[in-house]
């Protein structure tokens, strides 16, 4: 029954029996409290660099542009510089 709705309901029942009725409430609260509010919404420049790197590494054929290894290395270098600047600057996001 793994991967079915019935299997999911049985797993939920088992988890609640083992760990208490508020099991899902607890793990949801843990996940929310661990979050530091980072991510791409907090850092658009990092999102842009990551998107660029992903696009350059994409295996899909492009009619207009075929990246060379220098372009990929350049994007990776920019991301490393950006990350090290954030650490040096004391930013957590």
PyMOL commands that set and color helices and strands:
alter all, ss='L'
color gray80, all
select helices_A, chain A and resi 5-19+23-34+44-57+69-89
alter helices_A, ss='H'
color red, helices_A
deselect
rebuild
show_as cartoon
